[in-house]
């Protein structure tokens, strides 16, 4: 394989040698081939020393790399990536390495990009639809994203993560938890609750509590609320009244375009990977009890690459 800027193939190098053997001067060969005199001399000398094999393309990698990252450090990067399933910015800060160094280590070991992996298992999957148009509102409260994530409840004694996949475990389904979430577009401040359903009245009451949580953290006004087109959002009078009580405008995403509500969709994915499925909980109550602490960690400690490695609280009014 030849790089995109290569002037010569093996055939071209052989032509240089043939013209030299025919009595051409090196300067004339260089002009005819459109390369430098040094390039011509290199291939003539290499052919003289090694014969036909000397014309074959070789790797440009140096024989030694004294500044290469030590193997034990590379292994720490790989272990942390496998265990935490986080990106180069997060891993770099954890290990005190430049993110670019972490990226090169991951690529050198053919570790797939996070966007190509299932957030729960880490298995490579087909990437979902993405948009190249990224945006961020200028101030907290200008736009908030709202959504519900449905999670299967954990039977007492644990589910399949504790006992393994089997028909007995599969048959013990006891219903679902509905995780309601609200995310501020500018700061990424998040608030989540586990509720018994996703009815309009439930969504409306959650929105008012979430707005109070945001107010306690310096976001005194919510201007716009964006949701998908679920009936509990679009047709509920309770939901419309709650949005009006906040003095906000209700926006809806285009049908079948969940990436337009991407910030809360990304929170849902993070919730699954770092809270719901990170530990093998032995009861549904234990998992539910861990949510509030995780949200506090998310808002005050967890680093966000979109915020320059800082937590959401760093963007809130002081």
C-alpha positions in Angstrom: 0.0 0.0 0.0 1.3 3.5 -0.9 0.5 6.7 0.9 -1.5 9.4 -0.9 1.5 11.6 -1.7 3.7 8.8 -3.0 5.3 9.7 -6.4 6.6 6.2 -7.2 5.3 2.7 -7.2 7.6 -0.4 -7.4 7.3 -0.1 -11.2 8.4 3.5 -11.1 11.4 2.6 -9.0 12.3 -0.2 -11.3 12.1 2.3 -14.2 14.6 4.5 -12.5 17.1 1.6 -12.2 16.5 0.6 -15.8 17.2 4.1 -17.1 20.3 4.4 -14.9 21.6 1.1 -16.3 20.8 2.4 -19.8 23.2 5.3 -19.2 20.9 8.1 -18.2 22.3 10.7 -15.8 20.6 10.9 -12.4 19.6 14.5 -13.0 17.9 13.6 -16.3 16.1 10.7 -14.6 14.9 12.9 -11.8 13.5 15.5 -14.2 11.8 12.9 -16.3 10.2 11.1 -13.3 9.2 14.3 -11.5 11.2 13.5 -8.3 14.3 14.9 -6.6 17.8 13.8 -7.4 18.2 12.5 -3.9 15.1 10.2 -4.4 16.7 8.8 -7.6 20.0 8.2 -5.8 18.2 6.5 -2.9 16.6 3.9 -5.2 19.7 3.3 -7.3 21.8 2.7 -4.1 19.2 0.5 -2.6 18.9 -1.6 -5.7 22.7 -1.9 -5.8 22.8 -3.1 -2.2 19.7 -5.4 -2.1 18.6 -6.1 -5.7 15.0 -6.3 -6.6 13.8 -6.7 -3.0 15.3 -3.2 -2.3 12.5 -1.6 -4.4 9.7 -2.9 -2.2 7.8 -0.4 -0.1 8.9 -0.5 3.6 7.3 0.9 6.7 8.5 4.4 7.7 8.3 3.6 11.3 11.6 4.1 13.1 13.6 1.2 14.4 13.5 2.5 17.9 11.0 4.8 19.7 12.6 6.0 22.9 9.7 8.3 23.8 7.0 5.8 23.3 4.6 5.3 26.2 5.8 2.4 28.5 3.9 -0.9 28.1 2.7 -0.8 31.7 1.1 2.7 31.2 -0.5 1.5 28.0 -2.0 -1.5 29.9 -3.4 0.9 32.5 -5.1 2.8 29.7 -6.6 -0.3 28.2 -7.7 -1.6 31.6 -9.4 1.7 32.5 -11.1 1.9 29.1 -12.4 -1.7 29.4 -13.6 -1.2 33.0 -15.1 2.3 32.8 -15.9 2.5 29.0 -15.0 6.2 28.9 -13.3 8.4 26.3 -9.8 9.7 25.9 -10.4 13.0 27.7 -11.6 11.3 30.8 -9.0 8.6 30.8 -6.2 11.2 30.2 -7.2 13.2 33.2 -7.4 10.1 35.4 -3.9 8.9 34.4 -2.2 12.2 33.9 -1.7 11.7 30.1 -2.5 13.9 27.2 -5.8 12.8 25.5 -4.0 12.5 22.2 -1.6 10.0 23.7 -4.5 8.0 25.1 -6.2 8.1 21.6 -3.1 6.8 19.9 -2.8 4.0 22.5 -6.4 2.9 21.9 -6.0 3.1 18.1 -2.7 1.2 18.2 -4.4 -1.7 20.1 -7.4 -1.5 17.7 -9.9 -0.6 20.5 -13.2 0.5 18.8 -14.6 4.0 19.3 -17.2 4.4 22.0 -19.8 5.4 19.4 -19.4 2.0 17.8 -20.0 0.1 21.1 -23.0 -0.9 23.1 -22.9 1.4 26.2 -23.9 -1.5 28.5 -21.9 -4.5 27.3 -19.1 -2.7 25.4 -19.7 -5.0 22.3 -19.3 -3.4 18.9 -22.6 -2.5 17.3 -23.8 -0.5 14.4 -23.7 3.2 15.2 -27.1 4.9 15.4 -28.2 7.9 13.4 -26.2 11.0 14.3 -26.4 14.6 13.2 -23.5 16.8 12.2 -25.3 19.9 13.5 -24.3 20.5 17.1 -25.6 23.4 19.2 -25.6 24.7 22.7 -27.7 27.4 24.2 -26.0 30.5 25.5 -27.3 30.6 29.1 -28.7 28.2 31.7 -32.5 27.7 31.5 -32.8 28.9 27.9 -33.7 25.3 26.9 -34.2 22.1 28.9 -34.6 18.6 27.5 -37.1 16.2 29.1 -37.6 12.4 28.6 -38.6 9.2 30.2 -36.5 6.0 30.3 -38.2 2.7 31.0 -36.2 0.1 33.0 -37.2 -3.4 34.0 -37.5 -3.8 37.8 -35.0 -6.0 39.6 -36.6 -9.0 41.5 -35.7 -9.6 45.1 -32.5 -11.5 45.2 -31.2 -10.0 41.9 -31.9 -10.5 38.2 -29.8 -12.0 35.4 -26.7 -10.0 36.3 -26.6 -11.9 39.6 -27.9 -15.3 38.6 -27.1 -15.4 34.9 -29.5 -15.6 31.9 -32.0 -18.3 32.2 -35.7 -19.0 31.6 -36.3 -18.9 35.4 -34.9 -15.4 35.7 -36.6 -14.3 32.5 -40.0 -15.3 33.8 -39.6 -13.3 37.0 -40.4 -9.9 35.4 -42.2 -7.6 37.9 -42.8 -4.6 35.8 -41.0 -1.4 35.0 -39.5 1.7 36.6 -40.0 5.0 34.7 -37.0 7.2 35.1 -38.0 10.8 34.3 -35.1 13.2 33.6 -34.6 16.9 32.8 -31.3 18.3 31.5 -30.3 21.9 31.0 -28.9 22.4 27.5 -26.2 24.9 28.5 -24.9 23.6 31.8 -25.9 19.9 31.4 -27.3 20.1 35.0 -29.6 17.0 35.4 -32.4 15.9 37.6 -34.0 12.5 37.6 -36.7 10.6 39.5 -38.0 7.1 39.4 -41.8 7.2 39.1 -44.5 4.5 38.7 -45.7 5.6 35.2 -45.4 8.1 32.4 -48.9 9.6 32.4 -49.3 13.3 31.7 -50.1 14.2 35.3 -47.0 12.3 36.4 -44.8 14.1 33.9 -46.3 17.5 34.8 -45.6 17.0 38.5 -42.1 15.9 37.8 -41.4 18.9 35.6 -42.4 21.3 38.5 -40.2 19.4 41.0 -37.3 19.5 38.5 -37.8 23.2 38.0 -37.6 23.7 41.7 -34.4 21.7 41.8 -33.0 23.8 39.0 -34.0 27.0 40.9 -32.1 25.8 44.0 -29.0 25.5 41.8 -29.3 29.0 40.3 -31.4 28.4 37.2 -34.3 30.7 38.3 -36.2 30.5 35.0 -36.9 27.9 32.3 -37.7 29.4 29.0 -38.2 26.4 26.7 -38.9 22.7 27.3 -38.3 20.3 24.5 -39.7 16.7 24.5 -40.6 13.9 22.1 -44.1 13.5 20.8 -45.4 11.0 23.4 -49.1 11.5 24.2 -48.2 12.3 27.8 -46.3 15.3 26.6 -48.3 16.4 23.5 -51.9 15.7 24.6 -51.8 16.2 28.4 -53.6 19.2 29.9 -51.6 18.8 33.1 -48.4 19.0 31.1 -49.5 22.1 29.3 -50.5 23.7 32.6 -47.1 22.9 34.2 -45.2 24.4 31.2 -47.5 27.5 31.4 -46.9 27.8 35.2 -43.2 28.0 34.5 -43.7 30.7 31.9 -42.0 28.5 29.3 -42.7 27.4 25.8 -43.1 23.7 24.9 -41.2 22.5 21.9 -41.5 19.1 20.2 -38.9 17.2 18.2 -39.6 16.2 14.7 -41.2 12.7 14.7 -38.7 9.8 14.5 -35.7 12.2 15.1 -34.7 11.4 18.7 -31.3 13.0 18.2 -33.0 16.4 18.3 -33.5 15.7 22.0 -30.0 14.3 22.2 -28.7 15.7 25.5 -31.3 13.9 27.6 -31.0 10.8 25.4 -27.3 10.9 26.1 -28.1 11.2 29.8 -30.4 8.1 29.5 -27.5 6.2 28.1 -25.2 7.4 30.8 -27.7 6.5 33.5 -27.9 3.0 32.2 -24.1 2.5 31.9 -23.0 4.2 35.2 -26.0 3.8 37.5 -28.6 1.2 36.5 -26.3 -1.5 35.2 -22.9 -0.7 36.7 -23.5 -2.8 39.8 -25.3 -6.1 40.2 -28.1 -4.9 42.5 -29.9 -7.6 44.5 -33.1 -5.6 44.8 -35.0 -2.9 43.0 -35.0 -0.8 46.2 -31.2 -0.8 46.3 -30.9 0.4 42.8 -33.5 3.2 43.3 -31.8 4.3 46.5 -28.5 4.8 44.5 -30.0 7.2 42.0 -30.0 10.4 44.0 -26.3 10.0 45.0 -25.4 9.3 41.4 -27.2 12.4 40.1 -25.3 14.5 42.7 -22.1 12.9 41.5 -23.1 13.6 37.9 -23.8 17.3 38.6 -20.9 18.1 40.9 -18.0 15.7 40.1 -18.4 13.8 36.9 -16.3 15.4 34.1 -18.0 16.2 30.8 -15.9 16.4 27.6 -18.4 18.9 26.2 -17.7 21.2 29.2 -13.9 21.0 28.9 -13.6 18.3 31.5 -15.6 20.1 34.1 -18.9 19.1 35.8 -22.2 20.9 35.1 -22.1 22.8 38.4 -19.1 24.8 37.0 -21.4 26.5 34.5 -24.1 27.5 36.9 -24.5 31.1 38.4 -22.5 31.5 41.6 
